[in-house]
Each structure stands twice: as C-alpha cells, then as structure tokens.
Amino acid sequence: LSGRELKALQEEVCRVYIKEELYRYLLKLVTATREHPYIRRGASPRATIALVKMARACAWIAGRDYVIPSDISRQFPYVIGHRILLKPQTAAEGISREEILKEILAQVRKPSMGDGKK
C-alpha cells in the first residue's frame, strides 16, 4: 500500500456519514465516563474524536458509508478503556474497567436506528 493509497483510504473513511443523533449518543457515552462514581478522570475531547474516527472506520470496513449505533458501542470499550483513570477504591472493590464500561453502555440508551438494536 503506497502512501497515496493510504491517504485516499483515510479520506474515504472521513466521508462516512454520522447522523446528529449518533453524535449525541457518542457524547452521552463519553459524558458518562466523566460522571461515573468509580472513574477519577473520564474520557477527554481527544478520546471523543478517536471514537468518532473508529466508528467511521468500523462502518467503512463493514461496507457502509454511514455509521450505525453498534459501530459506536462496539468500539467504545477499545477506544475509551485505556483513556480513563479509575479511582483507587475501584480496584479495592474488585471492579474492573471492563465492567464499568459495560455498565455505561447498558445505561446509555442506544438510538434505535440502522441496526435494529436499542
């Protein structure tokens, strides 16, 4: 893959459409990391941008030119997981990062568009 081909692919992924409702869903997920009682430092604006990029890439790999809710929810743990800082009590109580992220995904309502899932 040449540099020119890679750049063309990146530009193609950047054109993948995200509906406004999905941006709101994504922001609710990120905000939940900032408000969770077991998280000391939630996801940053840069983490939010990374999640947008990964959701677009996920849709593109699936052959779509638009993002669906599951593109966001599938990438959320991978993109956000290493970008949050847990409170010391979290580990002491035996609660894992993965459990917290699953909880956030379960609590934030997924828009019922595109993939037939809520």
Phi and psi restraints in degrees (range 20) as a CNS / XPLOR table:
assign (resid 1 and name C) (resid 2 and name N)
       (resid 2 and name CA) (resid 2 and name C) 1.0 -82.3 20.0 2
assign (resid 2 and name N) (resid 2 and name CA)
       (resid 2 and name C) (resid 3 and name N) 1.0 165.6 20.0 2
assign (resid 2 and name C) (resid 3 and name N)
       (resid 3 and name CA) (resid 3 and name C) 1.0 -60.1 20.0 2
assign (resid 3 and name N) (resid 3 and name CA)
       (resid 3 and name C) (resid 4 and name N) 1.0 -38.5 20.0 2
assign (resid 3 and name C) (resid 4 and name N)
       (resid 4 and name CA) (resid 4 and name C) 1.0 -65.6 20.0 2
assign (resid 4 and name N) (resid 4 and name CA)
       (resid 4 and name C) (resid 5 and name N) 1.0 -42.2 20.0 2
assign (resid 4 and name C) (resid 5 and name N)
       (resid 5 and name CA) (resid 5 and name C) 1.0 -65.2 20.0 2
assign (resid 5 and name N) (resid 5 and name CA)
       (resid 5 and name C) (resid 6 and name N) 1.0 -41.7 20.0 2
assign (resid 5 and name C) (resid 6 and name N)
       (resid 6 and name CA) (resid 6 and name C) 1.0 -61.9 20.0 2
assign (resid 6 and name N) (resid 6 and name CA)
       (resid 6 and name C) (resid 7 and name N) 1.0 -44.6 20.0 2
assign (resid 6 and name C) (resid 7 and name N)
       (resid 7 and name CA) (resid 7 and name C) 1.0 -60.7 20.0 2
assign (resid 7 and name N) (resid 7 and name CA)
       (resid 7 and name C) (resid 8 and name N) 1.0 -41.1 20.0 2
assign (resid 7 and name C) (resid 8 and name N)
       (resid 8 and name CA) (resid 8 and name C) 1.0 -63.2 20.0 2
assign (resid 8 and name N) (resid 8 and name CA)
       (resid 8 and name C) (resid 9 and name N) 1.0 -40.7 20.0 2
assign (resid 8 and name C) (resid 9 and name N)
       (resid 9 and name CA) (resid 9 and name C) 1.0 -65.0 20.0 2
assign (resid 9 and name N) (resid 9 and name CA)
       (resid 9 and name C) (resid 10 and name N) 1.0 -42.9 20.0 2
assign (resid 9 and name C) (resid 10 and name N)
       (resid 10 and name CA) (resid 10 and name C) 1.0 -60.6 20.0 2
assign (resid 10 and name N) (resid 10 and name CA)
       (resid 10 and name C) (resid 11 and name N) 1.0 -41.5 20.0 2
assign (resid 10 and name C) (resid 11 and name N)
       (resid 11 and name CA) (resid 11 and name C) 1.0 -65.5 20.0 2
assign (resid 11 and name N) (resid 11 and name CA)
       (resid 11 and name C) (resid 12 and name N) 1.0 -37.3 20.0 2
assign (resid 11 and name C) (resid 12 and name N)
       (resid 12 and name CA) (resid 12 and name C) 1.0 -63.4 20.0 2
assign (resid 12 and name N) (resid 12 and name CA)
       (resid 12 and name C) (resid 13 and name N) 1.0 -44.8 20.0 2
assign (resid 12 and name C) (resid 13 and name N)
       (resid 13 and name CA) (resid 13 and name C) 1.0 -63.0 20.0 2
assign (resid 13 and name N) (resid 13 and name CA)
       (resid 13 and name C) (resid 14 and name N) 1.0 -38.8 20.0 2
assign (resid 13 and name C) (resid 14 and name N)
       (resid 14 and name CA) (resid 14 and name C) 1.0 -63.9 20.0 2
assign (resid 14 and name N) (resid 14 and name CA)
       (resid 14 and name C) (resid 15 and name N) 1.0 -22.1 20.0 2
assign (resid 14 and name C) (resid 15 and name N)
       (resid 15 and name CA) (resid 15 and name C) 1.0 -86.3 20.0 2
assign (resid 15 and name N) (resid 15 and name CA)
       (resid 15 and name C) (resid 16 and name N) 1.0 -4.4 20.0 2
assign (resid 15 and name C) (resid 16 and name N)
       (resid 16 and name CA) (resid 16 and name C) 1.0 -64.1 20.0 2
assign (resid 16 and name N) (resid 16 and name CA)
       (resid 16 and name C) (resid 17 and name N) 1.0 129.0 20.0 2
assign (resid 16 and name C) (resid 17 and name N)
       (resid 17 and name CA) (resid 17 and name C) 1.0 -79.9 20.0 2
assign (resid 17 and name N) (resid 17 and name CA)
       (resid 17 and name C) (resid 18 and name N) 1.0 137.8 20.0 2
assign (resid 17 and name C) (resid 18 and name N)
       (resid 18 and name CA) (resid 18 and name C) 1.0 -124.5 20.0 2
assign (resid 18 and name N) (resid 18 and name CA)
       (resid 18 and name C) (resid 19 and name N) 1.0 119.9 20.0 2
assign (resid 18 and name C) (resid 19 and name N)
       (resid 19 and name CA) (resid 19 and name C) 1.0 -67.7 20.0 2
assign (resid 19 and name N) (resid 19 and name CA)
       (resid 19 and name C) (resid 20 and name N) 1.0 148.5 20.0 2
assign (resid 19 and name C) (resid 20 and name N)
       (resid 20 and name CA) (resid 20 and name C) 1.0 -53.8 20.0 2
assign (resid 20 and name N) (resid 20 and name CA)
       (resid 20 and name C) (resid 21 and name N) 1.0 -39.3 20.0 2
assign (resid 20 and name C) (resid 21 and name N)
       (resid 21 and name CA) (resid 21 and name C) 1.0 -61.3 20.0 2
assign (resid 21 and name N) (resid 21 and name CA)
       (resid 21 and name C) (resid 22 and name N) 1.0 -32.6 20.0 2
assign (resid 21 and name C) (resid 22 and name N)
       (resid 22 and name CA) (resid 22 and name C) 1.0 -75.8 20.0 2
assign (resid 22 and name N) (resid 22 and name CA)
       (resid 22 and name C) (resid 23 and name N) 1.0 -32.5 20.0 2
assign (resid 22 and name C) (resid 23 and name N)
       (resid 23 and name CA) (resid 23 and name C) 1.0 -62.2 20.0 2
assign (resid 23 and name N) (resid 23 and name CA)
       (resid 23 and name C) (resid 24 and name N) 1.0 -41.7 20.0 2
assign (resid 23 and name C) (resid 24 and name N)
       (resid 24 and name CA) (resid 24 and name C) 1.0 -63.2 20.0 2
assign (resid 24 and name N) (resid 24 and name CA)
       (resid 24 and name C) (resid 25 and name N) 1.0 -41.4 20.0 2
assign (resid 24 and name C) (resid 25 and name N)
       (resid 25 and name CA) (resid 25 and name C) 1.0 -60.6 20.0 2
assign (resid 25 and name N) (resid 25 and name CA)
       (resid 25 and name C) (resid 26 and name N) 1.0 -47.7 20.0 2
assign (resid 25 and name C) (resid 26 and name N)
       (resid 26 and name CA) (resid 26 and name C) 1.0 -59.2 20.0 2
assign (resid 26 and name N) (resid 26 and name CA)
       (resid 26 and name C) (resid 27 and name N) 1.0 -44.0 20.0 2
assign (resid 26 and name C) (resid 27 and name N)
       (resid 27 and name CA) (resid 27 and name C) 1.0 -67.3 20.0 2
assign (resid 27 and name N) (resid 27 and name CA)
       (resid 27 and name C) (resid 28 and name N) 1.0 -34.7 20.0 2
assign (resid 27 and name C) (resid 28 and name N)
       (resid 28 and name CA) (resid 28 and name C) 1.0 -64.0 20.0 2
assign (resid 28 and name N) (resid 28 and name CA)
       (resid 28 and name C) (resid 29 and name N) 1.0 -40.5 20.0 2
assign (resid 28 and name C) (resid 29 and name N)
       (resid 29 and name CA) (resid 29 and name C) 1.0 -62.0 20.0 2
assign (resid 29 and name N) (resid 29 and name CA)
       (resid 29 and name C) (resid 30 and name N) 1.0 -47.0 20.0 2
assign (resid 29 and name C) (resid 30 and name N)
       (resid 30 and name CA) (resid 30 and name C) 1.0 -64.7 20.0 2
assign (resid 30 and name N) (resid 30 and name CA)
       (resid 30 and name C) (resid 31 and name N) 1.0 -43.1 20.0 2
assign (resid 30 and name C) (resid 31 and name N)
       (resid 31 and name CA) (resid 31 and name C) 1.0 -60.7 20.0 2
assign (resid 31 and name N) (resid 31 and name CA)
       (resid 31 and name C) (resid 32 and name N) 1.0 -38.1 20.0 2
assign (resid 31 and name C) (resid 32 and name N)
       (resid 32 and name CA) (resid 32 and name C) 1.0 -60.9 20.0 2
assign (resid 32 and name N) (resid 32 and name CA)
       (resid 32 and name C) (resid 33 and name N) 1.0 -31.8 20.0 2
assign (resid 32 and name C) (resid 33 and name N)
       (resid 33 and name CA) (resid 33 and name C) 1.0 -69.4 20.0 2
assign (resid 33 and name N) (resid 33 and name CA)
       (resid 33 and name C) (resid 34 and name N) 1.0 -27.8 20.0 2
assign (resid 33 and name C) (resid 34 and name N)
       (resid 34 and name CA) (resid 34 and name C) 1.0 -81.5 20.0 2
assign (resid 34 and name N) (resid 34 and name CA)
       (resid 34 and name C) (resid 35 and name N) 1.0 -18.0 20.0 2
assign (resid 34 and name C) (resid 35 and name N)
       (resid 35 and name CA) (resid 35 and name C) 1.0 -108.7 20.0 2
assign (resid 35 and name N) (resid 35 and name CA)
       (resid 35 and name C) (resid 36 and name N) 1.0 -5.3 20.0 2
assign (resid 35 and name C) (resid 36 and name N)
       (resid 36 and name CA) (resid 36 and name C) 1.0 -69.7 20.0 2
assign (resid 36 and name N) (resid 36 and name CA)
       (resid 36 and name C) (resid 37 and name N) 1.0 135.7 20.0 2
assign (resid 36 and name C) (resid 37 and name N)
       (resid 37 and name CA) (resid 37 and name C) 1.0 -66.2 20.0 2
assign (resid 37 and name N) (resid 37 and name CA)
       (resid 37 and name C) (resid 38 and name N) 1.0 -19.1 20.0 2
assign (resid 37 and name C) (resid 38 and name N)
       (resid 38 and name CA) (resid 38 and name C) 1.0 -98.6 20.0 2
assign (resid 38 and name N) (resid 38 and name CA)
       (resid 38 and name C) (resid 39 and name N) 1.0 0.2 20.0 2
assign (resid 38 and name C) (resid 39 and name N)
       (resid 39 and name CA) (resid 39 and name C) 1.0 -107.9 20.0 2
assign (resid 39 and name N) (resid 39 and name CA)
       (resid 39 and name C) (resid 40 and name N) 1.0 124.4 20.0 2
assign (resid 39 and name C) (resid 40 and name N)
       (resid 40 and name CA) (resid 40 and name C) 1.0 -76.9 20.0 2
assign (resid 40 and name N) (resid 40 and name CA)
       (resid 40 and name C) (resid 41 and name N) 1.0 -47.2 20.0 2
assign (resid 40 and name C) (resid 41 and name N)
       (resid 41 and name CA) (resid 41 and name C) 1.0 -131.0 20.0 2
assign (resid 41 and name N) (resid 41 and name CA)
       (resid 41 and name C) (resid 42 and name N) 1.0 118.1 20.0 2
assign (resid 41 and name C) (resid 42 and name N)
       (resid 42 and name CA) (resid 42 and name C) 1.0 -81.9 20.0 2
assign (resid 42 and name N) (resid 42 and name CA)
       (resid 42 and name C) (resid 43 and name N) 1.0 -175.5 20.0 2
assign (resid 42 and name C) (resid 43 and name N)
       (resid 43 and name CA) (resid 43 and name C) 1.0 -65.8 20.0 2
assign (resid 43 and name N) (resid 43 and name CA)
       (resid 43 and name C) (resid 44 and name N) 1.0 141.1 20.0 2
assign (resid 43 and name C) (resid 44 and name N)
       (resid 44 and name CA) (resid 44 and name C) 1.0 -89.0 20.0 2
assign (resid 44 and name N) (resid 44 and name CA)
       (resid 44 and name C) (resid 45 and name N) 1.0 171.9 20.0 2
assign (resid 44 and name C) (resid 45 and name N)
       (resid 45 and name CA) (resid 45 and name C) 1.0 -58.5 20.0 2
assign (resid 45 and name N) (resid 45 and name CA)
       (resid 45 and name C) (resid 46 and name N) 1.0 -36.1 20.0 2
assign (resid 45 and name C) (resid 46 and name N)
       (resid 46 and name CA) (resid 46 and name C) 1.0 -65.2 20.0 2
assign (resid 46 and name N) (resid 46 and name CA)
       (resid 46 and name C) (resid 47 and name N) 1.0 -35.4 20.0 2
assign (resid 46 and name C) (resid 47 and name N)
       (resid 47 and name CA) (resid 47 and name C) 1.0 -65.4 20.0 2
assign (resid 47 and name N) (resid 47 and name CA)
       (resid 47 and name C) (resid 48 and name N) 1.0 -36.8 20.0 2
assign (resid 47 and name C) (resid 48 and name N)
       (resid 48 and name CA) (resid 48 and name C) 1.0 -62.9 20.0 2
assign (resid 48 and name N) (resid 48 and name CA)
       (resid 48 and name C) (resid 49 and name N) 1.0 -44.6 20.0 2
assign (resid 48 and name C) (resid 49 and name N)
       (resid 49 and name CA) (resid 49 and name C) 1.0 -62.1 20.0 2
assign (resid 49 and name N) (resid 49 and name CA)
       (resid 49 and name C) (resid 50 and name N) 1.0 -41.5 20.0 2
assign (resid 49 and name C) (resid 50 and name N)
       (resid 50 and name CA) (resid 50 and name C) 1.0 -62.9 20.0 2
assign (resid 50 and name N) (resid 50 and name CA)
       (resid 50 and name C) (resid 51 and name N) 1.0 -38.7 20.0 2
assign (resid 50 and name C) (resid 51 and name N)
       (resid 51 and name CA) (resid 51 and name C) 1.0 -66.0 20.0 2
assign (resid 51 and name N) (resid 51 and name CA)
       (resid 51 and name C) (resid 52 and name N) 1.0 -39.9 20.0 2
assign (resid 51 and name C) (resid 52 and name N)
       (resid 52 and name CA) (resid 52 and name C) 1.0 -59.6 20.0 2
assign (resid 52 and name N) (resid 52 and name CA)
       (resid 52 and name C) (resid 53 and name N) 1.0 -46.9 20.0 2
assign (resid 52 and name C) (resid 53 and name N)
       (resid 53 and name CA) (resid 53 and name C) 1.0 -62.7 20.0 2
assign (resid 53 and name N) (resid 53 and name CA)
       (resid 53 and name C) (resid 54 and name N) 1.0 -41.7 20.0 2
assign (resid 53 and name C) (resid 54 and name N)
       (resid 54 and name CA) (resid 54 and name C) 1.0 -69.6 20.0 2
assign (resid 54 and name N) (resid 54 and name CA)
       (resid 54 and name C) (resid 55 and name N) 1.0 -36.6 20.0 2
assign (resid 54 and name C) (resid 55 and name N)
       (resid 55 and name CA) (resid 55 and name C) 1.0 -63.6 20.0 2
assign (resid 55 and name N) (resid 55 and name CA)
       (resid 55 and name C) (resid 56 and name N) 1.0 -42.1 20.0 2
assign (resid 55 and name C) (resid 56 and name N)
       (resid 56 and name CA) (resid 56 and name C) 1.0 -62.3 20.0 2
assign (resid 56 and name N) (resid 56 and name CA)
       (resid 56 and name C) (resid 57 and name N) 1.0 -45.1 20.0 2
assign (resid 56 and name C) (resid 57 and name N)
       (resid 57 and name CA) (resid 57 and name C) 1.0 -62.6 20.0 2
assign (resid 57 and name N) (resid 57 and name CA)
       (resid 57 and name C) (resid 58 and name N) 1.0 -40.5 20.0 2
assign (resid 57 and name C) (resid 58 and name N)
       (resid 58 and name CA) (resid 58 and name C) 1.0 -61.0 20.0 2
assign (resid 58 and name N) (resid 58 and name CA)
       (resid 58 and name C) (resid 59 and name N) 1.0 -44.5 20.0 2
assign (resid 58 and name C) (resid 59 and name N)
       (resid 59 and name CA) (resid 59 and name C) 1.0 -63.7 20.0 2
assign (resid 59 and name N) (resid 59 and name CA)
       (resid 59 and name C) (resid 60 and name N) 1.0 -44.3 20.0 2
assign (resid 59 and name C) (resid 60 and name N)
       (resid 60 and name CA) (resid 60 and name C) 1.0 -61.9 20.0 2
assign (resid 60 and name N) (resid 60 and name CA)
       (resid 60 and name C) (resid 61 and name N) 1.0 -44.3 20.0 2
assign (resid 60 and name C) (resid 61 and name N)
       (resid 61 and name CA) (resid 61 and name C) 1.0 -61.5 20.0 2
assign (resid 61 and name N) (resid 61 and name CA)
       (resid 61 and name C) (resid 62 and name N) 1.0 -33.5 20.0 2
assign (resid 61 and name C) (resid 62 and name N)
       (resid 62 and name CA) (resid 62 and name C) 1.0 -78.2 20.0 2
assign (resid 62 and name N) (resid 62 and name CA)
       (resid 62 and name C) (resid 63 and name N) 1.0 -1.3 20.0 2
assign (resid 62 and name C) (resid 63 and name N)
       (resid 63 and name CA) (resid 63 and name C) 1.0 87.2 20.0 2
assign (resid 63 and name N) (resid 63 and name CA)
       (resid 63 and name C) (resid 64 and name N) 1.0 17.4 20.0 2
assign (resid 63 and name C) (resid 64 and name N)
       (resid 64 and name CA) (resid 64 and name C) 1.0 -110.2 20.0 2
assign (resid 64 and name N) (resid 64 and name CA)
       (resid 64 and name C) (resid 65 and name N) 1.0 154.3 20.0 2
assign (resid 64 and name C) (resid 65 and name N)
       (resid 65 and name CA) (resid 65 and name C) 1.0 -106.0 20.0 2
assign (resid 65 and name N) (resid 65 and name CA)
       (resid 65 and name C) (resid 66 and name N) 1.0 22.1 20.0 2
assign (resid 65 and name C) (resid 66 and name N)
       (resid 66 and name CA) (resid 66 and name C) 1.0 -147.6 20.0 2
assign (resid 66 and name N) (resid 66 and name CA)
       (resid 66 and name C) (resid 67 and name N) 1.0 151.4 20.0 2
assign (resid 66 and name C) (resid 67 and name N)
       (resid 67 and name CA) (resid 67 and name C) 1.0 -90.8 20.0 2
assign (resid 67 and name N) (resid 67 and name CA)
       (resid 67 and name C) (resid 68 and name N) 1.0 142.7 20.0 2
assign (resid 67 and name C) (resid 68 and name N)
       (resid 68 and name CA) (resid 68 and name C) 1.0 -115.3 20.0 2
assign (resid 68 and name N) (resid 68 and name CA)
       (resid 68 and name C) (resid 69 and name N) 1.0 162.2 20.0 2
assign (resid 68 and name C) (resid 69 and name N)
       (resid 69 and name CA) (resid 69 and name C) 1.0 -53.1 20.0 2
assign (resid 69 and name N) (resid 69 and name CA)
       (resid 69 and name C) (resid 70 and name N) 1.0 -39.2 20.0 2
assign (resid 69 and name C) (resid 70 and name N)
       (resid 70 and name CA) (resid 70 and name C) 1.0 -68.6 20.0 2
assign (resid 70 and name N) (resid 70 and name CA)
       (resid 70 and name C) (resid 71 and name N) 1.0 -21.5 20.0 2
assign (resid 70 and name C) (resid 71 and name N)
       (resid 71 and name CA) (resid 71 and name C) 1.0 -62.7 20.0 2
assign (resid 71 and name N) (resid 71 and name CA)
       (resid 71 and name C) (resid 72 and name N) 1.0 -39.6 20.0 2
assign (resid 71 and name C) (resid 72 and name N)
       (resid 72 and name CA) (resid 72 and name C) 1.0 -72.7 20.0 2
assign (resid 72 and name N) (resid 72 and name CA)
       (resid 72 and name C) (resid 73 and name N) 1.0 -50.6 20.0 2
assign (resid 72 and name C) (resid 73 and name N)
       (resid 73 and name CA) (resid 73 and name C) 1.0 -65.8 20.0 2
assign (resid 73 and name N) (resid 73 and name CA)
       (resid 73 and name C) (resid 74 and name N) 1.0 -32.3 20.0 2
assign (resid 73 and name C) (resid 74 and name N)
       (resid 74 and name CA) (resid 74 and name C) 1.0 -68.8 20.0 2
assign (resid 74 and name N) (resid 74 and name CA)
       (resid 74 and name C) (resid 75 and name N) 1.0 -36.6 20.0 2
assign (resid 74 and name C) (resid 75 and name N)
       (resid 75 and name CA) (resid 75 and name C) 1.0 -85.6 20.0 2
assign (resid 75 and name N) (resid 75 and name CA)
       (resid 75 and name C) (resid 76 and name N) 1.0 -20.8 20.0 2
assign (resid 75 and name C) (resid 76 and name N)
       (resid 76 and name CA) (resid 76 and name C) 1.0 -49.5 20.0 2
assign (resid 76 and name N) (resid 76 and name CA)
       (resid 76 and name C) (resid 77 and name N) 1.0 -53.1 20.0 2
assign (resid 76 and name C) (resid 77 and name N)
       (resid 77 and name CA) (resid 77 and name C) 1.0 -63.2 20.0 2
assign (resid 77 and name N) (resid 77 and name CA)
       (resid 77 and name C) (resid 78 and name N) 1.0 -34.7 20.0 2
assign (resid 77 and name C) (resid 78 and name N)
       (resid 78 and name CA) (resid 78 and name C) 1.0 -73.3 20.0 2
assign (resid 78 and name N) (resid 78 and name CA)
       (resid 78 and name C) (resid 79 and name N) 1.0 -41.1 20.0 2
assign (resid 78 and name C) (resid 79 and name N)
       (resid 79 and name CA) (resid 79 and name C) 1.0 -78.1 20.0 2
assign (resid 79 and name N) (resid 79 and name CA)
       (resid 79 and name C) (resid 80 and name N) 1.0 -41.6 20.0 2
assign (resid 79 and name C) (resid 80 and name N)
       (resid 80 and name CA) (resid 80 and name C) 1.0 -89.5 20.0 2
assign (resid 80 and name N) (resid 80 and name CA)
       (resid 80 and name C) (resid 81 and name N) 1.0 -29.2 20.0 2
assign (resid 80 and name C) (resid 81 and name N)
       (resid 81 and name CA) (resid 81 and name C) 1.0 -50.0 20.0 2
assign (resid 81 and name N) (resid 81 and name CA)
       (resid 81 and name C) (resid 82 and name N) 1.0 -44.1 20.0 2
assign (resid 81 and name C) (resid 82 and name N)
       (resid 82 and name CA) (resid 82 and name C) 1.0 -91.7 20.0 2
assign (resid 82 and name N) (resid 82 and name CA)
       (resid 82 and name C) (resid 83 and name N) 1.0 3.2 20.0 2
assign (resid 82 and name C) (resid 83 and name N)
       (resid 83 and name CA) (resid 83 and name C) 1.0 -104.8 20.0 2
assign (resid 83 and name N) (resid 83 and name CA)
       (resid 83 and name C) (resid 84 and name N) 1.0 2.7 20.0 2
assign (resid 83 and name C) (resid 84 and name N)
       (resid 84 and name CA) (resid 84 and name C) 1.0 -110.0 20.0 2
assign (resid 84 and name N) (resid 84 and name CA)
       (resid 84 and name C) (resid 85 and name N) 1.0 153.2 20.0 2
assign (resid 84 and name C) (resid 85 and name N)
       (resid 85 and name CA) (resid 85 and name C) 1.0 -116.7 20.0 2
assign (resid 85 and name N) (resid 85 and name CA)
       (resid 85 and name C) (resid 86 and name N) 1.0 120.8 20.0 2
assign (resid 85 and name C) (resid 86 and name N)
       (resid 86 and name CA) (resid 86 and name C) 1.0 -82.3 20.0 2
assign (resid 86 and name N) (resid 86 and name CA)
       (resid 86 and name C) (resid 87 and name N) 1.0 154.4 20.0 2
assign (resid 86 and name C) (resid 87 and name N)
       (resid 87 and name CA) (resid 87 and name C) 1.0 -73.9 20.0 2
assign (resid 87 and name N) (resid 87 and name CA)
       (resid 87 and name C) (resid 88 and name N) 1.0 151.0 20.0 2
assign (resid 87 and name C) (resid 88 and name N)
       (resid 88 and name CA) (resid 88 and name C) 1.0 -56.6 20.0 2
assign (resid 88 and name N) (resid 88 and name CA)
       (resid 88 and name C) (resid 89 and name N) 1.0 -35.3 20.0 2
assign (resid 88 and name C) (resid 89 and name N)
       (resid 89 and name CA) (resid 89 and name C) 1.0 -63.8 20.0 2
assign (resid 89 and name N) (resid 89 and name CA)
       (resid 89 and name C) (resid 90 and name N) 1.0 -24.5 20.0 2
assign (resid 89 and name C) (resid 90 and name N)
       (resid 90 and name CA) (resid 90 and name C) 1.0 -60.6 20.0 2
assign (resid 90 and name N) (resid 90 and name CA)
       (resid 90 and name C) (resid 91 and name N) 1.0 -51.7 20.0 2
assign (resid 90 and name C) (resid 91 and name N)
       (resid 91 and name CA) (resid 91 and name C) 1.0 -65.6 20.0 2
assign (resid 91 and name N) (resid 91 and name CA)
       (resid 91 and name C) (resid 92 and name N) 1.0 -38.9 20.0 2
assign (resid 91 and name C) (resid 92 and name N)
       (resid 92 and name CA) (resid 92 and name C) 1.0 -61.6 20.0 2
assign (resid 92 and name N) (resid 92 and name CA)
       (resid 92 and name C) (resid 93 and name N) 1.0 -31.0 20.0 2
assign (resid 92 and name C) (resid 93 and name N)
       (resid 93 and name CA) (resid 93 and name C) 1.0 -89.5 20.0 2
assign (resid 93 and name N) (resid 93 and name CA)
       (resid 93 and name C) (resid 94 and name N) 1.0 2.0 20.0 2
assign (resid 93 and name C) (resid 94 and name N)
       (resid 94 and name CA) (resid 94 and name C) 1.0 75.0 20.0 2
assign (resid 94 and name N) (resid 94 and name CA)
       (resid 94 and name C) (resid 95 and name N) 1.0 25.3 20.0 2
assign (resid 94 and name C) (resid 95 and name N)
       (resid 95 and name CA) (resid 95 and name C) 1.0 -99.5 20.0 2
assign (resid 95 and name N) (resid 95 and name CA)
       (resid 95 and name C) (resid 96 and name N) 1.0 127.7 20.0 2
assign (resid 95 and name C) (resid 96 and name N)
       (resid 96 and name CA) (resid 96 and name C) 1.0 -91.7 20.0 2
assign (resid 96 and name N) (resid 96 and name CA)
       (resid 96 and name C) (resid 97 and name N) 1.0 158.9 20.0 2
assign (resid 96 and name C) (resid 97 and name N)
       (resid 97 and name CA) (resid 97 and name C) 1.0 -56.8 20.0 2
assign (resid 97 and name N) (resid 97 and name CA)
       (resid 97 and name C) (resid 98 and name N) 1.0 -43.3 20.0 2
assign (resid 97 and name C) (resid 98 and name N)
       (resid 98 and name CA) (resid 98 and name C) 1.0 -61.7 20.0 2
assign (resid 98 and name N) (resid 98 and name CA)
       (resid 98 and name C) (resid 99 and name N) 1.0 -40.6 20.0 2
assign (resid 98 and name C) (resid 99 and name N)
       (resid 99 and name CA) (resid 99 and name C) 1.0 -63.1 20.0 2
assign (resid 99 and name N) (resid 99 and name CA)
       (resid 99 and name C) (resid 100 and name N) 1.0 -41.0 20.0 2
assign (resid 99 and name C) (resid 100 and name N)
       (resid 100 and name CA) (resid 100 and name C) 1.0 -64.0 20.0 2
assign (resid 100 and name N) (resid 100 and name CA)
       (resid 100 and name C) (resid 101 and name N) 1.0 -44.9 20.0 2
assign (resid 100 and name C) (resid 101 and name N)
       (resid 101 and name CA) (resid 101 and name C) 1.0 -66.7 20.0 2
assign (resid 101 and name N) (resid 101 and name CA)
       (resid 101 and name C) (resid 102 and name N) 1.0 -37.5 20.0 2
assign (resid 101 and name C) (resid 102 and name N)
       (resid 102 and name CA) (resid 102 and name C) 1.0 -63.1 20.0 2
assign (resid 102 and name N) (resid 102 and name CA)
       (resid 102 and name C) (resid 103 and name N) 1.0 -40.6 20.0 2
assign (resid 102 and name C) (resid 103 and name N)
       (resid 103 and name CA) (resid 103 and name C) 1.0 -61.7 20.0 2
assign (resid 103 and name N) (resid 103 and name CA)
       (resid 103 and name C) (resid 104 and name N) 1.0 -44.9 20.0 2
assign (resid 103 and name C) (resid 104 and name N)
       (resid 104 and name CA) (resid 104 and name C) 1.0 -61.4 20.0 2
assign (resid 104 and name N) (resid 104 and name CA)
       (resid 104 and name C) (resid 105 and name N) 1.0 -45.4 20.0 2
assign (resid 104 and name C) (resid 105 and name N)
       (resid 105 and name CA) (resid 105 and name C) 1.0 -60.3 20.0 2
assign (resid 105 and name N) (resid 105 and name CA)
       (resid 105 and name C) (resid 106 and name N) 1.0 -36.6 20.0 2
assign (resid 105 and name C) (resid 106 and name N)
       (resid 106 and name CA) (resid 106 and name C) 1.0 -73.1 20.0 2
assign (resid 106 and name N) (resid 106 and name CA)
       (resid 106 and name C) (resid 107 and name N) 1.0 -31.3 20.0 2
assign (resid 106 and name C) (resid 107 and name N)
       (resid 107 and name CA) (resid 107 and name C) 1.0 -83.3 20.0 2
assign (resid 107 and name N) (resid 107 and name CA)
       (resid 107 and name C) (resid 108 and name N) 1.0 -30.4 20.0 2
assign (resid 107 and name C) (resid 108 and name N)
       (resid 108 and name CA) (resid 108 and name C) 1.0 -87.8 20.0 2
assign (resid 108 and name N) (resid 108 and name CA)
       (resid 108 and name C) (resid 109 and name N) 1.0 120.6 20.0 2
assign (resid 108 and name C) (resid 109 and name N)
       (resid 109 and name CA) (resid 109 and name C) 1.0 -65.4 20.0 2
assign (resid 109 and name N) (resid 109 and name CA)
       (resid 109 and name C) (resid 110 and name N) 1.0 125.0 20.0 2
assign (resid 109 and name C) (resid 110 and name N)
       (resid 110 and name CA) (resid 110 and name C) 1.0 -82.5 20.0 2
assign (resid 110 and name N) (resid 110 and name CA)
       (resid 110 and name C) (resid 111 and name N) 1.0 130.2 20.0 2
assign (resid 110 and name C) (resid 111 and name N)
       (resid 111 and name CA) (resid 111 and name C) 1.0 -58.8 20.0 2
assign (resid 111 and name N) (resid 111 and name CA)
       (resid 111 and name C) (resid 112 and name N) 1.0 142.1 20.0 2
assign (resid 111 and name C) (resid 112 and name N)
       (resid 112 and name CA) (resid 112 and name C) 1.0 -94.2 20.0 2
assign (resid 112 and name N) (resid 112 and name CA)
       (resid 112 and name C) (resid 113 and name N) 1.0 66.4 20.0 2
assign (resid 112 and name C) (resid 113 and name N)
       (resid 113 and name CA) (resid 113 and name C) 1.0 -132.6 20.0 2
assign (resid 113 and name N) (resid 113 and name CA)
       (resid 113 and name C) (resid 114 and name N) 1.0 143.5 20.0 2
assign (resid 113 and name C) (resid 114 and name N)
       (resid 114 and name CA) (resid 114 and name C) 1.0 78.4 20.0 2
assign (resid 114 and name N) (resid 114 and name CA)
       (resid 114 and name C) (resid 115 and name N) 1.0 -48.8 20.0 2
assign (resid 114 and name C) (resid 115 and name N)
       (resid 115 and name CA) (resid 115 and name C) 1.0 -112.4 20.0 2
assign (resid 115 and name N) (resid 115 and name CA)
       (resid 115 and name C) (resid 116 and name N) 1.0 6.0 20.0 2
assign (resid 115 and name C) (resid 116 and name N)
       (resid 116 and name CA) (resid 116 and name C) 1.0 69.5 20.0 2
assign (resid 116 and name N) (resid 116 and name CA)
       (resid 116 and name C) (resid 117 and name N) 1.0 12.8 20.0 2
assign (resid 116 and name C) (resid 117 and name N)
       (resid 117 and name CA) (resid 117 and name C) 1.0 -115.2 20.0 2
assign (resid 117 and name N) (resid 117 and name CA)
       (resid 117 and name C) (resid 118 and name N) 1.0 149.6 20.0 2
